[in-house]
Amino acid sequence: MSDPVLSLHEVRLSLAGRPVLHGVDLDVSSGEFVALLGANGSGKSTLVRAATGLRPVSSGTVELFGTPLPAFRDWSRVGFVPQRVGAASGVPASVREIVTSGRLGRRRLLRPLGASDRRAVADALDVVGLTDRATDSVATLSGGQQQRVLIARALAGEPDLFFLDEPTAGVDLAHQHALADCLGTLKERGATVVLVAHELGPMAPLVDRAVVMRHGEVAYDGPPLDEETLHAHHHPRLHRHDHTPHVGSPLDSLEERR
Ligand SMILES: Nc1ncnc2c1ncn2[C@@H]1O[C@H](COP(=O)(O)OP(=O)(O)OP(=O)(O)O)[C@@H](O)[C@H]1O
């Protein structure tokens, strides 16, 4: 196994005084495509925020590309699409400006945009289907379109490690397929992807590994679901209290077999 590009060890994290992550261990190797699954409030977004340094951990360690987070500087290698924020931000930035901001980490200081920057931005806009809205203010876009702008911004940076937190919420199926194609290309190029999702949809064939969170802990870490498991998941005897029925948790089929 290659060296992990992401490594969490015994990570604990509290929010507003309440423990949310209870000692999470997770190593993700270069080139892996990991689906991070689990019920509402199980800690998926918090885990991604801990991994990207957006939320300081209470204890434990996080390493990116073998470097402990406090010393990590190579942020151009990391892309992050946050969970959908919804309403327009009110910031009068154009779609192209926002997407171009994803190149900042790749550009040398104070250099104008080069041909490769412009190409990456154009490709990213094309993938999310917003080429014809490039000069529009993001404030005029719908919530789903704004989500696609955030995806394009992260894609434009051509990251080696890509975190996406529910990227397809509110995005129509055609653009989900376009995003899946794009992530497939990133994967072929050797990028590592950590995808938080309730529904994998067109992303399902890309997934190498499923990590299921439950109550702030990793409850399952293993191969993605096969068809049989998916069917078992829809078994009527199951009583679920969350909204993950489409993805399914491998734990459910394990529980079923008991
Ligand atoms: N800013 C915050 N302050 C206090 N508690 C929070 C905060 N953000 C999240 N939490 C709590 O932390 C827990 C984990 O939330 P998190 O968003 O990580 O879960 P999730 O698995 O990503 O869920 P979802 O699918 O709803 O996004 C939840 O109980 C949530 O209520």
The ligand as a Tripos MOL2 file, in Angstrom:
@<TRIPOS>MOLECULE
LIG
   31    33     1     0     0
SMALL
NO_CHARGES

@<TRIPOS>ATOM
      1 N1        -21.3890   24.4080   14.4120 N.pl3     1 LIG1
      2 C1        -21.8600   23.4270   15.1620 C.ar      1 LIG1
      3 N2        -22.0760   23.5950   16.4780 N.ar      1 LIG1
      4 C2        -22.5520   22.5810   17.2230 C.ar      1 LIG1
      5 N3        -22.8420   21.3700   16.7680 N.ar      1 LIG1
      6 C3        -22.6800   21.1490   15.4600 C.ar      1 LIG1
      7 C4        -22.1680   22.1580   14.5710 C.ar      1 LIG1
      8 N4        -22.0760   21.6300   13.3310 N.ar      1 LIG1
      9 C5        -22.5200   20.3610   13.4240 C.ar      1 LIG1
     10 N5        -22.8630   20.0690   14.6940 N.ar      1 LIG1
     11 C6        -23.3550   18.7690   15.1840 C.3       1 LIG1
     12 O1        -22.3470   17.8130   14.9660 O.3       1 LIG1
     13 C7        -22.9090   16.5670   14.5620 C.3       1 LIG1
     14 C8        -22.2700   16.1150   13.2730 C.3       1 LIG1
     15 O2        -22.6250   17.0060   12.2360 O.3       1 LIG1
     16 P1        -22.1010   16.8310   10.7500 P.3       1 LIG1
     17 O3        -22.5900   18.0030    9.9740 O.co2     1 LIG1
     18 O4        -20.6590   16.5490   10.7630 O.co2     1 LIG1
     19 O5        -22.8660   15.5280   10.3040 O.3       1 LIG1
     20 P2        -23.0900   14.9420    8.8500 P.3       1 LIG1
     21 O6        -22.8720   13.4980    8.9750 O.co2     1 LIG1
     22 O7        -22.2360   15.6860    7.8830 O.co2     1 LIG1
     23 O8        -24.6100   15.2400    8.6140 O.3       1 LIG1
     24 P3        -25.3860   15.8090    7.3410 P.3       1 LIG1
     25 O9        -25.5990   14.6590    6.4600 O.co2     1 LIG1
     26 O10       -26.6420   16.3510    7.9170 O.co2     1 LIG1
     27 O11       -24.5150   16.8880    6.7450 O.co2     1 LIG1
     28 C9        -24.4010   16.7860   14.4750 C.3       1 LIG1
     29 O12       -24.9930   16.3220   15.6370 O.3       1 LIG1
     30 C10       -24.5390   18.2860   14.3870 C.3       1 LIG1
     31 O13       -25.7460   18.6960   14.9720 O.3       1 LIG1
@<TRIPOS>BOND
     1     1     2 1
     2     2     3 ar
     3     2     7 ar
     4     3     4 ar
     5     4     5 ar
     6     5     6 ar
     7     6     7 ar
     8     6    10 ar
     9     7     8 ar
    10     8     9 ar
    11     9    10 ar
    12    10    11 1
    13    11    12 1
    14    11    30 1
    15    12    13 1
    16    13    14 1
    17    13    28 1
    18    14    15 1
    19    15    16 1
    20    16    17 2
    21    16    18 1
    22    16    19 1
    23    19    20 1
    24    20    21 2
    25    20    22 1
    26    20    23 1
    27    23    24 1
    28    24    25 2
    29    24    26 1
    30    24    27 1
    31    28    29 1
    32    28    30 1
    33    30    31 1
@<TRIPOS>SUBSTRUCTURE
     1 LIG1         1 GROUP 0 **** ****
